[in-house]
Amino acid sequence: MEVLESENTGQVKYAGFWLRFVAYLIDDIILGAIGFVISLPFIGAIIFSGIALSELDDGDGSKLFGIAGIIGSVLLLIITITAVGWLYFALMESSKQQATLGKMALSLKVTDMEGNKISFARATGRYFGKIISNMIFMIGYIMAGLTEKKQALHDMIAGCLVIRA
């Protein structure tokens, strides 16, 4: 495997846990604002279904339709928010900038193990690899503070590095 080298110092500077954590907080605030705007129509649909549900006559089974509307709206909201998060991270990290807005703010970028830009497919694998990092009580994220190349579990799964630009 080729050794990464920085243009200035001859050595790569890997982004550690705390830098990555702050970048994620920035991204989370951005995604939270986007998610809030996206969720407004869904919340309206849920409220409308709830109002309709309360006005329906119980004798003809029509309440089931109102309940289905609420559940459908909630599920569609979850799918939409998940898709927005996935596209935000995967598109931005596989872009020319190689970073989300949070990473850009801290001069970080995502690369493959040789320092090259990652593909959308690899960025997608990295994003969904975070599910495993979450499932094991966030230990997958903590690994970024403990490994030699400051890789979290999802970075190892996708063969990626997060470096200081």
N, C-alpha and C positions, 0 to 999 in steps of 0.2 A: 504494500500500500504506500502510496506517495505521501510525503510529509507536507502538511500545509505550511506556508510561509507568508508572513505579513510583508507588505511592500516596504514598510519603514524599519522594522526591527529584525526581520528575518525569522520571526517566530509568531505563531498564531496566538491570539488571546481569546480563550474560550469564555463565553458568558456564563457566570456562575448563577447559583440559585436566586440570590436577592435581586440581581439585575433582571433576570427573567421574570421574577415574581412581580416587580414593579411594571414591567412591560405588559404582563398579563392583566394587571389591575387597570391600566390605561385602556387596553382592548376590551375589558369587561365593561367599563363605563360606556365606551362607544357602542358596544353591542347591546347594552342595557337600554340606551336611548333609542337605538334602532328598533329593538324588540318592543319597547313601549309603544312606539308609533304604529308598528305592524299589528300589535295586539288590540288596538282600539276597535277595529271593525269586528274582531272575534268577540271581544267583550260585549259589544253591542248586540251581536247575534245571540250570545249566551243570555243576556238580560232579556232580550225580546222573547227567546224561547221560554225563559222562566216566567215571564208575565203571561205569555200564551198558555203555559202549563197551568198556571193558577186559575185561569179563566175557563179551562176546558171542563166539560162534563165528564165525570168519572165513569159513567155507565157504558160508554161506547168504545172504550179502549183508546181514546184519542190522547190520553195522557202519555201513553207509550211513545207516540210521535213527538211530543214535546221533550221527553227525556232523551230520545234519540238525537234530537236537534242539539241539545246541550252537550251530550257526550261527543257527538260528531264535531261540534265547534271546538271543544277542548282538544280533541285528538288532532284536528287540523292545525290548531295553533301550535301544539307541541312539534308537529312535523315541520311546520313553517319555520319556527324559531331554530330548530336543529339544522335545517337546510341553510338558513342565513348564516349561522355560526360556521358551519362547514365551508361554505363558499367564501366567507370572509377570510378565514385562515388559509384555506387551500389556494385560492386565487392570489392572495397577496404574497404568500410565502413562495409561490412558484413564479411570481412576476419578476420583472427586471430589478425591482427594489429588493427582492428576496426577504421581505419583512412586512409584518403588519404595522399599523400606525403606532402601536405601543413600542414595538421593536425599533421602528425608525426614530422615534423620539429619543431612544437611548443608544442609537447608533449600533444596533445589533442586526445580524442577518442570519438566515437559515441556509446552510449549504449541505451538499452531500459530503462524504468522508474525504473527498479530494479537494474540497473547496469550491465545487461547481454549483451552479444554480440547480435547484431540484425541479423535477417535473410535477405537473398537477397530480398525477397518480401517486407519486411519493408523498406529496404534501397531504393528499387525502388519507393515505395510510398513516401518516404521522398524526393527523387530526383524530382519526378514529382509534389510534393506539392510545390516545389519552383516556379512553374509556377504561382500559386495563389499569392505567396509572391511578384512576379514580377508584376502581373496584378494590384495590388493595390498600385502602385507607391512605391514599395520597403518597404512599411510599415511592411510587414511580416518579413523582415530582421531586421528592426529597433527594433522590439519587443524583440529581443535577448538582447538588452541593457536595457529593461524596466521591464521584468518579473522576478519573484522571482528566478526561476531556469534557467534564461538566455536562455529561449527557443524562437526560431523564430517560425513563424506560421507553417512552414513545419515540425518542430520538434513536435509541438502540434498535427498536423494532423496525423503524423506517430507514436506518442507516444515515442519519442526519447529525449535524452539529449546529450549535448556535454560537456564533462568534461575534466578537467586537469588530465592527466595520472599520 
